[in-house]
Structure formats: C-alpha cells, structure tokens
C-alpha cells in the first residue's frame, strides 16, 4: 500500500468506528492496531500489542496527570469555588453586571487550581446561577457566563489539556504554562468587557444587579482573604514552576499534598478525600485509555508516512502561515462540539502537528491556539460540553437560551484567536 492508501484506511476505520458509537479510546486503539497489522505483519503486530501499552505510559512525565486530577477534584470537594464566588461578588458589588463579572472572576480563580473546564463550570454553576437569578438576571446571561467562564479551566495553568498537548507533542509543559498565563488573563478580561457591554446594551438582562447594598473598599479588599487557599495552591504549583524551583511533576505533587492537607481540616474530611480519590482515579483511567489509543493511532500513521506526505503537500500550496494555521484550526471548532478537549487533542495531533512543525509554527503558540479552539467547542451546539454541564447543575435552565447566550463569548474567542495569531508576542514574549 502507498502511504496515502494506508493512512486513508487507518483514518477511515477510525471514523467508521466513531460513527457506530465505539468509545474514542477503543476506536483509536482498533484503527491503530489495524494499521500496524497491515504495515508490519502478524509478527510486528504481536510485538507492538504485547509491549506498547505498558512501555508508552510507563513514563515518569505522565505522573503529572493523576496528580493534577487529584488536586482538581479535592479543590472542588473542599468548596474553593464557593469561596471564590463569594469573594468576587463582594468585590464587584454595586457594579452593573457585577454578579456576572464576579462569576467570570470566580471561574478564573478556581481555574488556577482545577485545570478542568467541567469542574469549573459545574462547581461555579451551583453557586452563581441561583444568586444571579435572585438578582433578576436573565437565564441567558446567567448560564452563558458560567459556561463560558468555565472554559478558562482549559487555558489558565495548570490546564489538563495543556499537559496532554505537551505530552502528545513533546512540547515543554513549563513553556506552555508560561505562555498561557497572559492569554488566560486577557480571555477573562475580554469576557468581563463583553458582560459590561451586554449589561448596557440590554439592561433587562442584569435585572436589579445594581441595586445591591453598599460595600466599603475595606470590605472589598478583605474579601480577597476568602480565596487564600486557592492563592496558596496557585503560588505553590505555578509559582514553583515559573521560578524554576520545581518541575511540573514536582509541582503537581506539591499541589496534591497541599490540597490534601487542606481537606484534612474540613468537616467530613474522610468523605471528601475518598470522593477525590474515586473521581480522580476514574478520570485518570479514562485519560490513560485515550493516551494509549492515541499512541497506537500515532504509531500507525507514522508507519504509513501519511503525516509527512500531507505536510509536504500542504507546503507546496505556498499559503501564508497565518492562513494555514486558521485552516488547521477550523476542524477543531466543529470537533469540539462533539468530543471533549483531551480526546480532540489526542485524536488530531498525530495528523496536524507534523504540518505545524513543517511550516515552522511555534509549538507553544499553536498549543495556545488549539486550546482557544477547544474553548469555542465547549460552548457551541449541538454538544457544547460546558453548556450541558451547566444544564445538569441547574436542570430547569432552557438549553436553547444558554446556547444563544454563549454567542457573544464565541465571537470574543474568535477575536482572541485572530489577535494571538497576528501578535504572537502576547504568548511568546515571556519564554
């Protein structure tokens, strides 16, 4: 078989298996094993099947995955999201659209310890949406700002998707975390500006939000003490990485130990710790299944040489790099509406990353752009995962209203992608 024929068989098999409903991890494994069997024969296939699953994940770098998952789950269980929202609501008290702004702020704070959009959206939704409804906010704005704010969990370090992207592409996780900090802050600020604009253009969406009681400046600043635990975790984990005091693995272990120590002083501590262990173990198993499947799929494609052929073909079109990157990102917007971010990254990187390397795009910049595309997919129909997470947290929310409310945030995300692509220094200057 030629590279294009073998690669087409591998990718075609993957899509057929996905269409019939096979879980993504098993679809990746099956299509990858088929390609390896065709390319290497029975003996090569048997050897790979016997050795690859263990040898691929028996890598010390992967220990960061369960550690960050554990930290995220315990941070959620110990109520850090509730404290973050309470602090933010005091800080923004009396401002037009203040509670919606506080929601985005709380999402940003919780994202610094969760690394997960689902955990962020779910935990903040339980706290913020009832408060906004009581203040007269429309369901459209209340739910949309939680769904969109939750996407900060996949960008602001420590982001689980950035970790997976780094492991899948060989890009430095430290550099990805450094490069993501400013885009994460700019994204949160863009959301806040968008909320303020909506509150002025459509005052009825924020109801009585500007009729809250007066809060002194001293009370506003003292409210920041409510987020001491999240701030401490951020300093321990991200601060130690930025200052070069710890590797990502060491920082993840430090963060997991710190949040475990915090959980020991909470009421119902043993139930909290057990829930954190159970949830993080379940998620870690699913992620490692995806990693093994993606590894087999990548090996099969590499054996077929299809990614190299595509990279050479694309370079022959002589397209401007900006245009090429935008074209590569377009499928992510649609994929994100059907599968979760980690699956999307592991599914696509074996195909698109060789193209990105071939045309000389900085892998850190591309990683941030991919995460931005994932953010859009999390809040777009038909299966915007964050929208359904918010709906699951507050079941009586009208789903259609949530998707409509997310439209301004999708437009803001597209604008930010263009901004980072036109001015890559925003991402790359700290490196």
LOVO-743332 format. One line per 2 residues: number of its first residue (from 1); their letters; for each residue x, y, z of C-alpha. Coordinates in Angstrom, 3 decimals, padded with zeros to 6 digits. Example, Ala and Ser with C-alpha at 12.3 -4.5 7.8 and 13.67 -1.06 7.14 Angstrom:
BEGIN
1) AS) 012.300/-004.500/007.800; 013.670/-001.060/007.140
# end
This chain:
BEGIN
1) XX) 000.000/000.000/000.000; 001.086/003.576/-000.618
3) XX) 001.271/005.967/002.389; -001.930/007.709/001.308
5) XX) -003.790/004.405/000.875; -002.676/003.006/004.235
7) XX) -003.305/006.310/006.006; -006.757/006.523/004.447
9) XX) -007.583/003.019/005.698; -006.477/003.937/009.240
11) XX) -008.384/007.234/009.366; -011.408/005.777/007.578
13) XX) -011.599/002.928/010.076; -011.423/005.412/012.938
15) XX) -014.333/007.467/011.608; -016.454/004.388/010.932
17) XX) -015.898/003.131/014.482; -016.722/006.545/015.931
19) XX) -019.897/006.759/013.837; -021.146/003.395/015.115
21) XX) -020.684/004.610/018.688; -017.447/002.959/019.804
23) XX) -015.739/004.895/022.652; -012.985/007.164/021.351
25) XX) -010.159/005.383/023.204; -011.114/001.961/021.777
27) XX) -011.708/003.400/018.299; -008.202/004.867/018.332
29) XX) -006.735/001.571/019.516; -008.593/-000.516/016.928
31) XX) -007.761/001.686/013.941; -004.153/001.984/015.076
33) XX) -003.760/-001.774/015.515; -005.289/-002.395/012.082
35) XX) -002.759/-000.036/010.502; 000.132/-001.652/012.366
37) XX) -001.044/-005.133/011.330; -001.197/-004.105/007.655
39) XX) 002.172/-002.302/007.741; 004.213/-004.696/009.898
41) XX) 002.524/-008.057/009.514; 001.470/-010.523/012.232
43) XX) 004.876/-010.696/013.982; 005.282/-006.922/014.218
45) XX) 001.673/-006.544/015.290; 002.058/-009.114/018.074
47) XX) 005.227/-007.440/019.373; 003.666/-003.960/019.434
49) XX) 000.482/-005.195/021.083; 002.476/-007.010/023.788
51) XX) 004.871/-004.184/024.657; 003.453/-000.817/023.604
53) XX) 000.607/-000.176/026.111; 002.936/-000.501/029.095
55) XX) 006.102/000.976/027.590; 004.254/004.048/026.281
57) XX) 002.650/005.080/029.571; 005.479/003.888/031.847
59) XX) 006.911/007.353/031.547; 007.605/009.471/034.613
61) XX) 006.272/012.545/032.792; 002.753/011.070/032.837
63) XX) 002.579/011.109/036.635; 001.513/014.744/036.372
65) XX) -001.895/013.607/035.053; -003.248/011.780/038.151
67) XX) -001.668/014.336/040.486; -003.341/017.307/038.809
69) XX) -006.614/015.357/038.573; -006.475/014.623/042.303
71) XX) -005.722/018.256/043.109; -008.624/019.385/040.921
73) XX) -011.140/017.003/042.475; -010.178/017.849/046.058
75) XX) -010.235/021.582/045.291; -013.798/021.129/044.061
77) XX) -014.822/018.993/047.044; -013.403/021.406/049.631
79) XX) -015.601/024.277/048.411; -012.977/026.598/046.942
81) XX) -015.391/027.561/044.164; -017.979/028.823/046.653
83) XX) -015.414/030.966/048.434; -014.095/032.331/045.135
85) XX) -017.575/033.406/044.042; -018.404/034.958/047.421
87) XX) -015.189/036.980/047.334; -015.765/038.074/043.733
89) XX) -019.384/039.087/044.380; -018.250/041.380/047.206
91) XX) -015.516/042.878/045.028; -017.978/043.678/042.209
93) XX) -020.914/044.639/044.437; -022.900/047.578/043.044
95) XX) -021.432/047.393/039.543; -023.672/046.955/036.528
97) XX) -023.459/043.277/035.657; -021.470/042.783/038.854
99) XX) -022.604/039.235/039.631; -021.893/038.074/036.070
101) XX) -018.479/039.718/036.296; -017.961/038.046/039.663
103) XX) -018.827/034.706/038.067; -016.091/035.073/035.454
105) XX) -013.663/036.206/038.148; -014.560/033.184/040.300
107) XX) -014.124/030.878/037.304; -010.676/032.362/036.721
109) XX) -009.674/031.899/040.365; -010.957/028.323/040.534
111) XX) -009.285/027.530/037.199; -005.899/028.178/038.810
113) XX) -006.372/025.071/040.937; -008.786/022.908/038.922
115) XX) -007.278/022.664/035.421; -010.651/021.422/034.183
117) XX) -013.446/023.265/032.407; -016.040/020.726/033.553
119) XX) -015.088/021.025/037.234; -015.003/024.822/036.962
121) XX) -018.366/025.180/035.199; -020.111/022.631/037.415
123) XX) -018.897/023.993/040.736; -019.483/027.670/039.895
125) XX) -022.926/026.959/038.362; -024.292/025.591/041.635
127) XX) -023.276/028.763/043.453; -023.589/031.575/040.920
129) XX) -026.737/030.889/038.893; -029.174/030.904/041.860
131) XX) -027.612/034.181/043.044; -027.927/035.795/039.615
133) XX) -031.494/034.602/039.193; -032.409/036.069/042.586
135) XX) -030.903/039.395/041.469; -033.038/039.396/038.311
137) XX) -030.506/038.267/035.725; -031.872/036.572/032.630
139) XX) -031.241/032.839/032.342; -029.496/033.555/029.057
141) XX) -026.754/035.696/030.597; -026.532/033.865/033.918
143) XX) -025.953/030.458/032.360; -023.799/031.684/029.465
145) XX) -021.285/033.492/031.658; -020.839/030.308/033.730
147) XX) -020.482/028.089/030.647; -018.030/030.492/029.002
149) XX) -016.194/031.289/032.235; -015.745/027.576/032.821
151) XX) -013.667/027.328/029.651; -010.940/029.258/031.467
153) XX) -010.195/025.946/033.177; -008.655/024.574/029.977
155) XX) -006.396/027.604/029.470; -005.303/029.088/032.789
157) XX) -002.490/026.938/034.274; -002.446/024.239/035.484
159) XX) -004.519/023.203/032.466; -005.022/019.474/031.951
161) XX) -005.351/019.944/028.183; -002.067/021.860/028.002
163) XX) -000.417/018.997/029.893; -001.868/016.449/027.446
165) XX) -000.877/018.606/024.462; 002.662/018.891/025.815
167) XX) 002.946/015.142/026.364; 001.432/014.352/022.949
169) XX) 003.699/016.713/021.000; 006.872/016.764/023.085
171) XX) 006.396/020.466/023.866; 007.651/021.753/027.215
173) XX) 004.779/021.871/029.709; 006.603/024.641/031.578
175) XX) 006.723/026.786/028.436; 003.062/026.065/027.736
177) XX) 002.094/027.172/031.262; 004.187/030.335/030.941
179) XX) 002.744/031.095/027.513; -000.850/030.514/028.676
181) XX) -000.877/032.919/031.606; -001.306/036.194/029.700
183) XX) -003.828/034.752/027.182; -005.786/033.368/030.152
185) XX) -005.923/036.766/031.845; -006.810/038.508/028.560
187) XX) -009.611/035.987/027.958; -011.106/036.657/031.390
189) XX) -010.854/040.417/030.820; -012.473/040.083/027.390
191) XX) -015.366/038.170/028.953; -015.802/040.865/031.593
193) XX) -015.771/043.637/028.980; -018.328/041.668/026.986
195) XX) -020.571/041.301/030.046; -020.385/045.025/030.788
197) XX) -021.257/045.803/027.161; -024.228/043.433/027.287
199) XX) -025.441/044.993/030.547; -025.531/048.441/028.909
201) XX) -026.914/047.325/025.552; -029.596/045.155/027.173
203) XX) -030.216/046.384/030.755; -033.060/043.912/031.324
205) XX) -030.580/041.001/031.235; -028.984/042.149/034.517
207) XX) -032.213/042.994/036.353; -031.645/044.540/039.786
209) XX) -027.907/043.852/039.784; -027.019/047.494/040.521
211) XX) -029.395/047.797/043.497; -027.299/045.837/045.970
213) XX) -026.197/047.265/049.300; -023.130/049.439/049.611
215) XX) -019.798/047.799/050.356; -016.768/049.704/051.611
217) XX) -013.365/049.467/049.961; -012.000/047.817/053.109
219) XX) -014.653/045.110/052.843; -013.853/044.608/049.167
221) XX) -010.152/044.071/049.784; -010.698/041.960/052.901
223) XX) -012.907/039.662/050.823; -009.806/038.603/048.925
225) XX) -008.744/036.696/052.037; -011.560/034.256/051.291
227) XX) -009.509/032.935/048.367; -006.349/032.352/050.402
229) XX) -006.416/028.591/049.792; -006.692/028.946/046.000
231) XX) -003.999/031.642/046.015; -001.703/029.442/048.091
233) XX) -002.163/026.496/045.731; -001.501/028.709/042.717
235) XX) 001.697/030.046/044.276; 002.867/026.569/045.261
237) XX) 002.157/024.955/041.909; 002.530/027.605/039.230
239) XX) 004.901/029.839/041.206; 007.343/026.985/041.784
241) XX) 007.247/026.132/038.062; 007.704/029.732/036.879
243) XX) 010.578/030.334/039.295; 012.298/027.131/038.232
245) XX) 012.103/025.657/041.729; 010.182/022.561/040.655
247) XX) 009.402/020.514/037.578; 005.734/020.104/036.585
249) XX) 005.731/016.654/038.232; 007.164/018.001/041.477
251) XX) 004.806/020.985/041.432; 001.812/018.690/040.852
253) XX) 002.877/016.514/043.793; 003.284/019.614/045.959
255) XX) -000.162/020.873/044.972; -001.789/017.486/045.596
257) XX) -000.174/017.262/049.032; -001.212/020.843/049.913
259) XX) -004.856/020.377/048.942; -004.894/017.041/050.796
261) XX) -003.638/018.825/053.918; -006.375/021.469/053.496
263) XX) -009.029/018.769/053.116; -007.980/017.210/056.442
265) XX) -009.220/020.330/058.245; -012.633/020.359/056.549
267) XX) -015.814/018.852/058.037; -016.413/015.407/056.578
269) XX) -012.755/015.226/055.585; -012.653/011.464/055.016
271) XX) -015.684/011.576/052.706; -014.089/014.478/050.813
273) XX) -010.786/012.635/050.390; -012.489/009.399/049.362
275) XX) -014.619/011.245/046.775; -011.485/012.953/045.440
277) XX) -009.611/009.659/045.151; -012.540/007.910/043.483
279) XX) -013.212/010.670/040.953; -009.563/011.326/040.120
281) XX) -008.935/007.576/039.728; -011.875/007.205/037.356
283) XX) -010.851/010.210/035.246; -007.197/009.143/035.194
285) XX) -008.106/005.675/033.895; -010.169/007.221/031.103
287) XX) -007.370/009.635/030.179; -004.740/006.881/030.097
289) XX) -007.008/004.809/027.875; -007.116/007.745/025.469
291) XX) -003.340/008.176/025.708; -002.681/004.531/024.824
293) XX) -005.198/004.670/021.967; -003.720/007.881/020.623
295) XX) -000.225/006.398/020.873; -001.183/003.364/018.777
297) XX) -003.008/005.586/016.293; 000.021/007.894/016.036
299) XX) 002.393/004.927/015.566; 000.233/003.563/012.759
301) XX) 000.111/006.945/010.994; 003.851/007.402/011.432
303) XX) 004.426/003.965/009.937; 002.239/004.895/006.966
305) XX) 004.154/008.206/006.497; 000.839/009.919/005.741
307) XX) 001.522/012.948/008.015; 004.826/013.566/006.185
309) XX) 003.107/013.317/002.811; 000.380/015.739/003.916
311) XX) 002.941/018.196/005.313; 004.859/018.205/002.047
313) XX) 001.653/018.566/000.063; 000.437/021.494/002.192
315) XX) 003.796/023.273/001.965; 003.506/023.058/-001.814
317) XX) 000.385/025.251/-001.732; 002.575/028.165/-000.601
319) XX) -000.143/029.564/001.681; 000.692/032.307/004.212
321) XX) 001.392/030.739/007.597; -001.462/032.657/009.267
323) XX) -003.959/031.384/006.722; -002.666/027.819/007.029
325) XX) -002.957/027.844/010.842; -006.504/029.203/010.643
327) XX) -007.427/026.456/008.186; -005.953/023.858/010.549
329) XX) -007.930/025.294/013.474; -011.302/025.259/011.683
331) XX) -011.908/021.494/012.184; -011.226/021.951/015.907
333) XX) -014.243/024.256/016.148; -016.514/021.502/014.819
335) XX) -014.820/018.612/016.631; -015.146/020.487/019.904
337) XX) -018.912/020.381/019.534; -018.869/016.560/019.604
339) XX) -015.942/015.354/021.737; -014.124/016.581/024.833
341) XX) -010.915/018.608/024.625; -008.487/015.881/025.705
343) XX) -009.894/013.455/023.137; -009.725/016.138/020.475
345) XX) -006.058/016.900/021.140; -005.025/013.239/021.239
347) XX) -007.088/012.480/018.133; -005.738/015.278/015.940
349) XX) -002.140/015.897/016.966; -000.715/012.857/015.101
351) XX) -002.136/014.351/011.887; -001.798/018.128/012.252
353) XX) 001.298/018.604/014.401; 003.753/017.387/011.715
355) XX) 002.237/020.015/009.392; 002.681/022.715/012.023
357) XX) 006.294/021.675/012.598; 006.959/021.572/008.854
359) XX) 005.844/025.174/008.284; 007.740/026.437/011.326
361) XX) 004.888/027.494/013.629; 005.993/027.767/017.263
363) XX) 004.540/024.727/019.090; 003.752/026.774/022.205
365) XX) 001.786/029.327/020.168; -000.034/026.555/018.331
367) XX) -000.867/024.855/021.632; -002.497/028.027/022.962
369) XX) -004.456/028.461/019.718; -005.644/024.852/019.884
371) XX) -006.835/025.386/023.445; -008.712/028.519/022.340
373) XX) -010.421/026.450/019.640; -011.276/023.837/022.269
375) XX) -012.829/026.608/024.382; -015.125/027.533/021.495
377) XX) -016.154/023.911/021.011; -017.108/023.666/024.681
379) XX) -019.862/026.293/024.290; -021.161/025.695/020.748
381) XX) -024.073/023.467/019.674; -025.047/020.728/019.198
383) XX) -022.972/019.237/022.014; -021.207/022.086/023.776
385) XX) -019.987/020.121/026.787; -019.887/023.077/029.199
387) XX) -023.451/024.047/028.282; -024.686/020.587/029.205
389) XX) -022.636/020.630/032.411; -024.348/023.888/033.416
391) XX) -027.720/022.460/032.396; -027.030/019.375/034.517
393) XX) -026.147/021.553/037.503; -029.317/023.669/037.131
395) XX) -031.819/021.333/035.386; -034.593/023.894/034.813
397) XX) -032.409/026.085/032.575; -033.700/026.318/028.961
399) XX) -030.937/024.794/026.825; -031.711/026.991/023.826
401) XX) -031.294/030.147/025.928; -027.890/029.013/027.170
403) XX) -026.585/028.401/023.638; -027.910/031.777/022.443
405) XX) -026.309/033.480/025.432; -022.938/031.922/024.528
407) XX) -022.850/033.564/021.057; -021.140/036.805/022.226
409) XX) -018.499/034.764/024.044; -017.837/032.660/020.929
411) XX) -017.295/035.875/018.939; -014.899/037.120/021.616
413) XX) -012.963/033.841/021.434; -012.642/034.063/017.654
415) XX) -011.369/037.625/018.012; -008.772/036.488/020.559
417) XX) -007.559/033.700/018.257; -007.001/036.247/015.486
419) XX) -005.275/038.598/017.961; -002.838/035.924/019.199
421) XX) -002.127/034.777/015.658; -001.433/038.322/014.435
423) XX) 000.591/039.237/017.533; 002.263/036.018/018.737
425) XX) 004.439/038.070/021.102; 001.486/038.126/023.502
427) XX) 002.027/034.403/024.002; 005.755/034.073/023.363
429) XX) 007.397/037.093/024.974; 007.765/035.540/028.464
431) X) 009.552/032.475/027.029
# end
